[in-house]
Amino acid sequence: MLFDVTIVGAGVVGLSIGKFCSEQGLSVVVLEQESRAGEGISSRNSGVIHAGIYYPKDSLKTKFCISGNKILYEYAKHKRINHKKIGKYIIATCNDDVDKLHNIYQKGIENSVPLDFLSTKTIKEISEFFLAENISDLSKLSKQDLNHNLLSIFGIGPWSVNMFEIFSIGKLDVFSSKDAGLRLAMNNSGMIKPHSSWEMYDKYASKWSPFKTIASLHLWKTVD
Ligand SMILES: Cc1cc2nc3c(=O)[nH]c(=O)nc-3n(C[C@H](O)[C@H](O)[C@H](O)COP(=O)(O)OP(=O)(O)OC[C@H]3O[C@@H](n4cnc5c(N)ncnc54)[C@H](O)[C@@H]3O)c2cc1C
């Protein structure tokens, strides 16, 4: 069978190109080495919709970042994909960083990224939240309550909560057993057959309870 377009790799880029070509009436085939689409980096990134703040004004990266940012929010809204526009803090943590911060700010302005300098007072208020909330108290919260508490703060997203869990409270509760990388590792090691039901993955992962959602199979094995 002949196709107008052959795409190698069913990540977000390959699938987007495939969608575009097929919308133009072309016949498309997407070849993927894994058992299903999106098993690569596309399902394992930080989930950030980038603003295009860091790159040179006239670069393609900036151009695509800024137009892609707008399109992605519209797409997510249209398709009712859960998302949150949380913003981001870029902080100078030492004197050497101050110039860098001003450069980033300047670049952001040139790239027409909406941004602002926050007062030390606001940042202090945010940090005081963390200081007031005893970290060991936070560590006692369920995943759901922890998310609820931290995500209500402007500028904190799910990724930051995950990082907080790992690095601040030592909770290795990072990727769920539905994480594509974890599933792949389980499949490759022969523990679970590819395309098993979610329940099967969960059941298998529960062996390592309370670490059933630990970051990687390797770590699971370490605690085994
Ligand atoms: C740690 C990390 C965090 C990131 N965070 C973000 C973020 O927060 N926001 C953001 O916008 N971007 C982020 N990125 C970047 C973003 O994830 C990637 O730019 C994007 O997913 C790349 O998509 P892709 O389709 O090009 O690649 P992939 O998703 O890797 O897809 C390539 C596909 O090709 C397949 N393939 C490869 N070779 C062959 C072959 N010979 N035959 C058949 N199939 C093949 C692979 O199996 C794979 O499925 C992050 C990247 C990393 C590494």
The ligand as an SDF file (V2000), in Angstrom:
LIG
                    3D

 53 58  0  0  0  0  0  0  0  0999 V2000
   13.1650   16.0100   30.8830 C   0  0  0  0  0  0  0  0  0  0  0  0
   12.4140   16.7760   29.8000 C   0  0  0  0  0  0  0  0  0  0  0  0
   11.4800   17.7060   30.1810 C   0  0  0  0  0  0  0  0  0  0  0  0
   10.8020   18.4320   29.1930 C   0  0  0  0  0  0  0  0  0  0  0  0
    9.8610   19.3220   29.5810 N   0  0  0  0  0  0  0  0  0  0  0  0
    9.1450   19.9840   28.6630 C   0  0  0  0  0  0  0  0  0  0  0  0
    8.1100   20.8580   29.0530 C   0  0  0  0  0  0  0  0  0  0  0  0
    7.8420   21.0260   30.2380 O   0  0  0  0  0  0  0  0  0  0  0  0
    7.4270   21.5110   28.0860 N   0  0  0  0  0  0  0  0  0  0  0  0
    7.7020   21.3350   26.7560 C   0  0  0  0  0  0  0  0  0  0  0  0
    7.0500   21.9720   25.9090 O   0  0  0  0  0  0  0  0  0  0  0  0
    8.6860   20.5110   26.3500 N   0  0  0  0  0  0  0  0  0  0  0  0
    9.3920   19.8270   27.2630 C   0  0  0  0  0  0  0  0  0  0  0  0
   10.3780   18.9660   26.8730 N   0  0  0  0  0  0  0  0  0  0  0  0
   10.6260   18.8040   25.4470 C   0  0  0  0  0  0  0  0  0  0  0  0
    9.5150   17.9590   24.7740 C   0  0  0  0  0  0  0  0  0  0  0  0
    9.1140   16.8980   25.6110 O   0  0  0  0  0  0  0  0  0  0  0  0
   10.0560   17.4060   23.4590 C   0  0  0  0  0  0  0  0  0  0  0  0
   10.5330   18.4810   22.6830 O   0  0  0  0  0  0  0  0  0  0  0  0
    8.9800   16.6780   22.6600 C   0  0  0  0  0  0  0  0  0  0  0  0
    8.2940   15.7210   23.4280 O   0  0  0  0  0  0  0  0  0  0  0  0
    9.6530   15.9970   21.4770 C   0  0  0  0  0  0  0  0  0  0  0  0
    8.6590   15.3070   20.7640 O   0  0  0  0  0  0  0  0  0  0  0  0
    9.0770   14.3910   19.5930 P   0  0  0  0  0  0  0  0  0  0  0  0
    7.8110   13.8860   18.9600 O   0  0  0  0  0  0  0  0  0  0  0  0
   10.0500   15.0970   18.7200 O   0  0  0  0  0  0  0  0  0  0  0  0
    9.9400   13.2320   20.2790 O   0  0  0  0  0  0  0  0  0  0  0  0
    9.4650   11.9020   21.0510 P   0  0  0  0  0  0  0  0  0  0  0  0
    8.3120   12.1220   21.9590 O   0  0  0  0  0  0  0  0  0  0  0  0
   10.6920   11.3110   21.6380 O   0  0  0  0  0  0  0  0  0  0  0  0
    8.9510   10.9870   19.8810 O   0  0  0  0  0  0  0  0  0  0  0  0
    9.8320   10.3340   18.9840 C   0  0  0  0  0  0  0  0  0  0  0  0
    9.2140    8.9740   18.7060 C   0  0  0  0  0  0  0  0  0  0  0  0
    9.9490    8.3790   17.6580 O   0  0  0  0  0  0  0  0  0  0  0  0
   10.0750    7.0050   17.9340 C   0  0  0  0  0  0  0  0  0  0  0  0
   11.1980    6.5250   17.1470 N   0  0  0  0  0  0  0  0  0  0  0  0
   12.4990    6.9140   17.2330 C   0  0  0  0  0  0  0  0  0  0  0  0
   13.2320    6.2710   16.3020 N   0  0  0  0  0  0  0  0  0  0  0  0
   12.3820    5.4680   15.6140 C   0  0  0  0  0  0  0  0  0  0  0  0
   12.5560    4.5710   14.5340 C   0  0  0  0  0  0  0  0  0  0  0  0
   13.7640    4.3800   13.9590 N   0  0  0  0  0  0  0  0  0  0  0  0
   11.4700    3.9040   14.0800 N   0  0  0  0  0  0  0  0  0  0  0  0
   10.2270    4.0970   14.6450 C   0  0  0  0  0  0  0  0  0  0  0  0
   10.0120    4.9570   15.6700 N   0  0  0  0  0  0  0  0  0  0  0  0
   11.0820    5.6370   16.1420 C   0  0  0  0  0  0  0  0  0  0  0  0
   10.2670    6.9650   19.4380 C   0  0  0  0  0  0  0  0  0  0  0  0
    9.9480    5.7020   19.9720 O   0  0  0  0  0  0  0  0  0  0  0  0
    9.3040    8.0390   19.8930 C   0  0  0  0  0  0  0  0  0  0  0  0
    8.0090    7.5290   20.1860 O   0  0  0  0  0  0  0  0  0  0  0  0
   11.0810   18.2240   27.8170 C   0  0  0  0  0  0  0  0  0  0  0  0
   12.0460   17.2890   27.4530 C   0  0  0  0  0  0  0  0  0  0  0  0
   12.6960   16.5650   28.4240 C   0  0  0  0  0  0  0  0  0  0  0  0
   13.7380   15.5690   28.0140 C   0  0  0  0  0  0  0  0  0  0  0  0
  1  2  1  0
  2  3  1  0
  2 52  2  0
  3  4  2  0
  4  5  1  0
  4 50  1  0
  5  6  2  0
  6  7  1  0
  6 13  1  0
  7  8  2  0
  7  9  1  0
  9 10  1  0
 10 11  2  0
 10 12  1  0
 12 13  2  0
 13 14  1  0
 14 15  1  0
 14 50  1  0
 15 16  1  0
 16 17  1  0
 16 18  1  0
 18 19  1  0
 18 20  1  0
 20 21  1  0
 20 22  1  0
 22 23  1  0
 23 24  1  0
 24 25  2  0
 24 26  1  0
 24 27  1  0
 27 28  1  0
 28 29  2  0
 28 30  1  0
 28 31  1  0
 31 32  1  0
 32 33  1  0
 33 34  1  0
 33 48  1  0
 34 35  1  0
 35 36  1  0
 35 46  1  0
 36 37  1  0
 36 45  1  0
 37 38  2  0
 38 39  1  0
 39 40  1  0
 39 45  2  0
 40 41  1  0
 40 42  2  0
 42 43  1  0
 43 44  2  0
 44 45  1  0
 46 47  1  0
 46 48  1  0
 48 49  1  0
 50 51  2  0
 51 52  1  0
 52 53  1  0
M  END
$$$$
